[in-house]
Amino acid sequence: MSRLELNIRKRFPADNGKGEAAGAGFQLDISLQCDAGITILFGASGAGKTLTLDSVAGFHRPDQGRILLDDAIIFDAASGLSLPPQRRSVGYVFQNYALFPHMSVEQNLAFGIQHLPPVERGRRIREQLSRFGIADKAGRYPRELSGGEKQRVCIARALITQPRILLLDEPVRGLDFPLRAEFYDVLAQVREQNRIPILLVTHDAAEAYQLADRIAVVEQGSIAQWDTADEIFQHPASASIARLLGIRNVFQGEIEMLDPMAGITRVRTGSLVLTLPYLPGRLRGDAIEFCVRSESLRLHEPDSAPRSAVNLLPAEIRGEQLLPTTAMLSLELETSNKHSQETANQSGMTVHAELSRQAYQALKANERRPVLVEIPP
């Protein structure tokens, strides 16, 4: 079973526009171990995700570090070893497909296996054409293919060399929803049949969650969090990662009270005091950041809130965005609750709630109508 071990650094000095170094520039500093399965490199544009793929493939040479594939060294800065791309046993699916426009589908597949005997070369080509459902496109040129067909050809070409790792750089970029769904099915098939590390770059949070065995969140050239998809989405390690995941309710606060017996913490954020779970290892006065996913918020009619509700805050709906199955609401919280000493009804802070269309219709909430927002502890 293949395994990738990556520990590299590469620095790019800033340019002042005159070809001269200026400022801190950008530094890639990545340490990562990937086994068979799908590892997602997730992050904003410019974080260093594609540069990481290119370093594994041999298109960029790091300044420091080492890259091992199946315990074989393919790059080592200290010794000066850097295998060329064609000797690294790496399959790469590029953002722009990078198919040779003057070659047919069959010729594109054959390009990377010219060294094989004709019989073996033909067998592999037929196998990949059949496997990805493109046998009837063998004689066509890239300009005659749809986006989904080009993508299948790219994956087939990457796998025909029997690589020890597959790299994919935003493979569904520009594809419509049906073609994305088709690609996800193809990728699941590749994952099960090939049992090699698959390193996939995306900045789409939903795609990362759907595909990943593990996710590496890349921020400013380094890995800020590395875990399963569930753990990262439920427990982002920082406010910046929470925002990157699309969580809009991110707050800063100060601990006012800790009660280990009751299992609660009270935190002041702005003019609100909220009840959170007990936070071991924290002290009164500590500054913290915390987030609440929009789908976790509950909305109630003013006269129908459960008595057991905690963090029940009056609010007004300031805006709505209706999607096919959900409603995204912007709500302004009033700043007084039973723990707050602030004056009631002064301008509060905004939170965002997501609920089903059915729940929204049942609530019969119209813009600026008062509601109660429950923030679960």
Secondary structure, DSSP 8 states (H G I E B T S, - for coil): ---EEEEEEEEE--B-SSS-B-S--EEEEEEEEE-SEEEEEE--TTSSHHHHHHHHHTSS--SEEEEEETTEEEEETTTTEE--GGGS-EEEE-TT----TTS-HHHHHHGGGTTS-HHHHHHHHHHHHHHTT-GGGTT--GGGS-HHHHHHHHHHHHHTT--SEEEEESTTTT--HHHHHHHHHHHHHHHHHH-SEEEEEE--HHHHHHH-SEEEEEETTEEEEEE-HHHHHHS-SSHHHHHHTT--EEEEEEEEEEETTTTEEEEEETTEEEEEE--TT--TT-EEEEEE-GGG-EEE-TT---TT-SSEEEEEEEEEEE-SSEEEEEEEE-S--TT--S-TTS---EEEEEEEHHHHHHHT--TT-EEEEE---
